[in-house]
Amino acid sequence: MLVEPQPPLIQLPKGWQDYVKSAVLYAIVLAHYSIVYARA
């Protein structure tokens, strides 16, 4: 029987979810700007 190894515990900084939300928002804005610029 194979035993799956446990993933290492990674300490995430406080408020990391806010950083992820901000990064996703910037990615969406950059994609929107790129599409608008390419179509102009």
C-alpha positions, 0 to 999 in steps of 0.5 A, a space after each residue: 500500500 502506498 502512502 501519500 507524502 504530506 505537503 510541506 507546511 508553508 507559513 503564509 503572511 497575514 492578509 495574503 488573500 488581499 494580495 491575491 485579490 489585488 494581483 488578480 484585479 491588476 491582471 484583469 485590468 492589464 488584459 482589458 487595457 491590452 485588448 482595448 489597445 490592440 483594437 484601437 
